[in-house]
Amino acid sequence: MGYRISFCSNAFSIILLLPRLDRVESVEPSEPRGGCDYFKGSWIEDDTYPLYNSASCPFINKQFNCQGNGRPDKVYLKYKWKPTACSLPRFDGLDFLKKMKGKKILFVGDSLSLNMWESLLCMVHAAVPLSKYSFKTAGNHSTLSIPEFDISLEYSHNVYLVDLVKEPRGVILKLDSIVNGDYSWKGYDVLIFNTWHWWVHTGKSQIGREWNSSVSKTCQGETTPLLRTTYPGPLPQAKSVVRQVLQTMSKPVTLLDITMLSLLRKDGHPSVYGGNKGNDCSHWCLAGPPDTWNQILYALLSNSQGARDFGLNL
């Protein structure tokens, strides 16, 4: 596994959480569930973090293993996300496994999905380090199975989610077609889709000005987050488009709106510690911000609405 990236871009992904569609009633897709908006808040220091030791996790891709690649600072590991109006439950790996017992969870998307998937594997492994597991990869599909809990955590590499085809006029994306490629998404209890990153592969994007730095600066050398609740630069226009589209869908989805909390983590990227040449300001260190994405996923799955939608073992 491994997808090299050597340019810098804003940290934005569209992450959609879908339950099995034969189980649920329609809900508003863009509204936070359980009475708490987990996506509005700020980063605060917490000495009990990180949630796992990257050196003890056997699943981390080299390009995400910043400490293993020689990153000298560790303060970036000590930040947790604090929602403004409530508390985000601390991830409990054993509780997650018990609630998800007998379930199949599939992450579908690009290498940022890989980032999030490997984070979850590390968080679960830290809770049950002695449990037997099997790990296999076939083509673009990888699976971690833990027989003790009859659970599979899977990842399917699919950068656009729709078909990329060759036609006489050139290579095009067919937004209404999923005929080609690996689209075997049926039979899973939870589907987590991520896209956007590959839609903006146009070269370097200097974002230092938005971080109140010189325009030539990137994430290189950043060691602390932006300690504020809003991002000083513009948010991606695609975010509002996604919300509008989700409102028109007949089947319910939940938008994991990690855009703002991720943009604030200018310190969380591999930069020059991604194990490859170049300056990676697109992916994330593990341990790091993707652990918070999974904490929010855990919180949404664990509340009463999520339990009903996903048929969890509460």
C-alpha positions as CSV (number, residue, x, y, z in Angstrom):
1,M,0.0,0.0,0.0
2,G,1.1,3.6,-0.4
3,Y,0.2,6.6,-2.4
4,R,2.8,9.3,-2.7
5,I,1.9,12.9,-2.8
6,S,4.4,15.8,-3.0
7,F,2.4,18.9,-3.2
8,C,0.5,21.0,-0.6
9,S,-3.2,21.5,-0.7
10,N,-6.0,22.5,1.7
11,A,-7.1,19.6,4.0
12,F,-10.6,19.0,2.9
13,S,-12.4,15.7,2.3
14,I,-16.0,14.8,1.8
15,I,-16.7,11.9,4.2
16,L,-20.2,10.3,4.1
17,L,-21.4,7.8,6.6
18,L,-24.0,5.4,5.4
19,P,-25.9,2.7,7.3
20,R,-27.4,-0.3,5.6
21,L,-30.3,1.2,3.7
22,D,-32.8,-1.5,4.6
23,R,-32.7,-0.5,8.2
24,V,-33.3,3.2,8.5
25,E,-35.8,5.9,8.2
26,S,-35.1,9.2,6.5
27,V,-33.1,11.8,8.6
28,E,-31.7,15.2,7.8
29,P,-28.2,14.3,6.4
30,S,-26.3,17.5,7.3
31,E,-27.6,17.9,10.9
32,P,-25.6,16.7,13.9
33,R,-27.2,13.9,15.7
34,G,-27.6,13.3,19.4
35,G,-28.0,17.0,20.4
36,C,-24.2,17.8,20.0
37,D,-22.4,19.4,17.1
38,Y,-19.1,17.7,17.2
39,F,-17.7,19.6,14.3
40,K,-17.6,23.1,15.9
41,G,-14.9,23.6,18.5
42,S,-11.2,24.0,19.0
43,W,-8.0,22.1,19.7
44,I,-6.8,21.9,23.3
45,E,-3.8,20.3,24.9
46,D,-4.3,17.0,26.8
47,D,-1.3,15.1,28.2
48,T,-3.3,11.8,28.0
49,Y,-3.0,11.9,24.2
50,P,-2.2,10.3,21.8
51,L,-4.6,7.4,21.9
52,Y,-2.0,4.9,20.8
53,N,1.8,4.6,20.3
54,S,2.5,4.5,16.6
55,A,5.5,2.3,17.2
56,S,3.2,-0.4,18.5
57,C,0.7,-0.3,15.6
58,P,1.6,-2.8,12.8
59,F,-0.8,-1.2,10.3
60,I,0.6,2.3,9.6
61,N,1.7,3.0,6.1
62,K,5.3,4.4,6.0
63,Q,4.1,7.8,4.6
64,F,1.9,8.4,7.7
65,N,4.5,7.2,10.3
66,C,6.0,10.6,11.1
67,Q,7.7,9.6,14.3
68,G,9.1,6.5,12.6
69,N,10.4,8.7,9.8
70,G,12.3,10.9,12.3
71,R,9.9,13.8,13.1
72,P,11.7,15.3,16.2
73,D,8.8,17.1,17.9
74,K,5.9,15.5,19.8
75,V,3.7,18.3,21.0
76,Y,1.4,17.9,18.0
77,L,0.5,14.5,19.5
78,K,-0.9,16.1,22.6
79,Y,-3.9,17.9,21.2
80,K,-7.5,16.7,21.4
81,W,-10.6,18.2,19.8
82,K,-13.0,19.9,22.2
83,P,-16.5,20.7,20.8
84,T,-17.8,24.1,21.9
85,A,-21.1,23.1,23.4
86,C,-20.4,19.5,24.6
87,S,-17.8,16.8,25.1
88,L,-16.5,14.4,22.5
89,P,-16.5,10.9,24.1
90,R,-13.0,9.4,24.4
91,F,-12.6,6.5,22.0
92,D,-13.0,3.1,23.8
93,G,-11.7,0.4,21.5
94,L,-13.2,-2.5,23.4
95,D,-16.6,-0.8,23.6
96,F,-16.4,-0.1,19.9
97,L,-15.7,-3.8,19.1
98,K,-18.5,-5.0,21.4
99,K,-21.0,-2.6,19.8
100,M,-19.9,-3.5,16.3
101,K,-19.7,-7.2,16.9
102,G,-20.7,-9.2,13.8
103,K,-20.5,-6.1,11.6
104,K,-18.7,-5.3,8.4
105,I,-17.4,-1.8,7.9
106,L,-16.0,-0.5,4.6
107,F,-14.0,2.7,4.0
108,V,-14.2,3.7,0.3
109,G,-12.1,6.4,-1.1
110,D,-8.6,7.7,-1.8
111,S,-5.4,7.7,0.3
112,L,-7.1,10.0,2.9
113,S,-9.6,7.2,3.4
114,L,-6.5,4.9,3.9
115,N,-5.3,7.5,6.4
116,M,-8.6,7.3,8.4
117,W,-8.9,3.5,8.1
118,E,-5.3,2.9,9.4
119,S,-6.0,5.2,12.3
120,L,-9.1,3.2,13.3
121,L,-7.1,0.0,13.0
122,C,-4.4,1.4,15.4
123,M,-7.1,2.6,17.8
124,V,-8.8,-0.8,17.9
125,H,-5.5,-2.7,18.1
126,A,-4.4,-0.6,21.1
127,A,-7.5,-1.8,23.0
128,V,-7.0,-5.5,22.2
129,P,-3.3,-5.9,21.4
130,L,-3.4,-9.7,22.2
131,S,-6.4,-10.5,20.1
132,K,-5.8,-12.6,17.0
133,Y,-6.4,-11.0,13.7
134,S,-6.0,-11.6,10.0
135,F,-4.9,-9.0,7.5
136,K,-5.1,-9.4,3.8
137,T,-4.8,-7.3,0.6
138,A,-6.1,-8.2,-2.8
139,G,-5.8,-5.6,-5.5
140,N,-7.3,-2.3,-4.2
141,H,-9.1,-4.0,-1.3
142,S,-7.7,-4.6,2.2
143,T,-9.3,-6.3,5.1
144,L,-8.6,-6.6,8.8
145,S,-10.7,-9.3,10.5
146,I,-10.8,-9.9,14.3
147,P,-12.5,-13.3,14.8
148,E,-13.0,-12.8,18.5
149,F,-15.5,-10.1,17.7
150,D,-16.6,-11.3,14.3
151,I,-15.8,-7.9,12.8
152,S,-14.2,-6.8,9.6
153,L,-12.7,-3.4,9.0
154,E,-12.1,-2.9,5.3
155,Y,-10.7,-0.4,2.8
156,S,-11.4,-0.1,-0.9
157,H,-9.2,2.3,-2.9
158,N,-11.4,4.3,-5.2
159,V,-10.3,7.9,-5.8
160,Y,-13.4,9.4,-7.6
161,L,-16.2,7.0,-6.5
162,V,-17.5,7.3,-10.1
163,D,-16.3,6.0,-13.4
164,L,-13.3,7.4,-15.2
165,V,-13.6,6.4,-18.8
166,K,-11.9,7.0,-22.2
167,E,-14.0,8.5,-24.9
168,P,-13.2,10.0,-28.4
169,R,-13.1,13.4,-26.8
170,G,-10.7,12.3,-24.1
171,V,-10.7,10.9,-20.5
172,I,-13.8,12.0,-18.6
173,L,-15.5,11.4,-15.3
174,K,-19.0,10.1,-15.6
175,L,-20.8,11.5,-12.6
176,D,-23.9,9.3,-13.0
177,S,-22.0,6.0,-13.6
178,I,-20.5,3.4,-11.3
179,V,-20.4,0.5,-13.8
180,N,-16.6,0.1,-14.0
181,G,-14.2,-0.7,-11.2
182,D,-14.7,-2.2,-7.7
183,Y,-18.1,-1.1,-6.5
184,S,-19.0,-4.2,-4.4
185,W,-20.5,-2.1,-1.6
186,K,-23.5,-4.3,-0.9
187,G,-23.7,-6.4,2.2
188,Y,-21.8,-4.0,4.5
189,D,-23.3,-2.7,7.7
190,V,-21.5,0.7,7.6
191,L,-20.1,2.5,4.5
192,I,-17.8,5.4,4.9
193,F,-17.1,7.3,1.6
194,N,-14.5,9.9,1.1
195,T,-13.6,11.9,-2.0
196,W,-12.5,15.4,-3.1
197,H,-8.7,15.3,-2.9
198,W,-8.2,13.9,-6.5
199,W,-10.7,16.3,-7.9
200,V,-8.3,19.2,-7.3
201,H,-5.0,17.8,-8.5
202,T,-3.8,20.9,-10.3
203,G,-0.3,21.4,-8.8
204,K,1.0,23.4,-5.8
205,S,-1.3,25.5,-3.7
206,Q,0.4,27.9,-1.4
207,I,-1.7,28.3,1.7
208,G,0.7,30.1,4.1
209,R,-1.1,33.4,3.8
210,E,-4.2,31.8,5.4
211,W,-2.0,30.7,8.3
212,N,-0.9,34.3,8.8
213,S,2.5,33.5,7.5
214,S,4.5,34.4,4.4
215,V,2.8,33.4,1.2
216,S,5.7,31.0,0.4
217,K,5.3,29.0,3.6
218,T,3.7,25.5,3.6
219,C,3.1,23.1,6.5
220,Q,6.9,22.4,6.8
221,G,8.1,23.3,10.2
222,E,4.6,23.7,11.8
223,T,4.5,22.3,15.3
224,T,1.2,23.6,16.7
225,P,-2.4,24.0,15.5
226,L,-4.3,27.1,15.0
227,L,-5.8,27.7,18.4
228,R,-9.1,29.1,17.3
229,T,-12.6,28.0,16.3
230,T,-12.6,29.2,12.8
231,Y,-10.2,29.0,9.8
232,P,-8.8,32.4,8.6
233,G,-9.0,31.5,5.0
234,P,-11.9,30.6,2.7
235,L,-13.6,27.2,3.0
236,P,-13.9,25.0,-0.1
237,Q,-17.0,25.8,-2.2
238,A,-17.6,22.1,-2.6
239,K,-18.6,21.9,1.0
240,S,-21.8,23.9,0.5
241,V,-22.5,22.0,-2.8
242,V,-22.3,18.7,-0.9
243,R,-24.7,19.9,1.7
244,Q,-27.2,21.0,-0.9
245,V,-27.0,17.6,-2.7
246,L,-27.4,15.6,0.5
247,Q,-30.5,17.5,1.3
248,T,-32.1,16.1,-1.9
249,M,-31.2,12.5,-1.3
250,S,-34.0,10.1,-0.6
251,K,-31.7,7.7,1.4
252,P,-30.2,9.0,4.6
253,V,-26.5,9.7,5.0
254,T,-24.5,11.5,7.7
255,L,-21.8,14.0,6.6
256,L,-18.7,13.8,8.8
257,D,-17.8,17.4,8.4
258,I,-14.2,17.3,9.5
259,T,-13.2,20.2,7.2
260,M,-12.8,22.9,9.8
261,L,-11.2,20.9,12.5
262,S,-8.7,19.5,10.0
263,L,-7.9,22.9,8.4
264,L,-6.8,24.1,11.9
265,R,-4.2,21.3,12.1
266,K,-1.4,22.8,10.1
267,D,1.0,20.9,12.3
268,G,-0.6,17.5,11.6
269,H,0.8,16.7,8.2
270,P,3.8,14.5,7.4
271,S,5.6,17.4,5.6
272,V,9.2,16.2,5.1
273,Y,8.7,13.2,7.5
274,G,6.5,11.2,5.1
275,G,9.3,8.8,4.2
276,N,9.4,10.1,0.6
277,K,11.0,13.0,-1.1
278,G,8.9,16.1,-1.1
279,N,6.7,18.0,1.3
280,D,3.4,16.3,2.0
281,C,0.8,18.8,3.3
282,S,-2.1,16.6,2.2
283,H,-2.0,13.5,4.3
284,W,-1.8,13.2,8.1
285,C,0.6,11.8,10.6
286,L,-0.5,8.8,12.7
287,A,-1.1,9.2,15.5
288,G,-2.8,12.5,14.6
289,P,-5.9,14.3,13.4
290,P,-7.5,11.2,11.7
291,D,-7.9,9.7,15.2
292,T,-10.3,12.6,15.9
293,W,-12.3,11.8,12.8
294,N,-12.7,8.3,14.1
295,Q,-13.6,9.5,17.6
296,I,-16.5,11.4,16.0
297,L,-17.4,8.4,14.0
298,Y,-17.5,6.4,17.2
299,A,-19.6,9.0,18.9
300,L,-22.1,9.1,16.1
301,L,-22.4,5.3,16.0
302,S,-22.8,5.2,19.8
303,N,-25.6,7.6,20.3
304,S,-29.2,6.3,20.4
305,Q,-30.0,7.4,16.9
306,G,-26.9,5.8,15.5
307,A,-27.5,2.6,17.4
308,R,-31.0,2.4,15.8
309,D,-29.8,3.2,12.3
310,F,-26.9,0.8,12.4
311,G,-28.4,-2.0,14.6
312,L,-25.6,-1.8,17.1
313,N,-25.2,-4.0,20.3
314,L,-25.8,-1.4,23.1
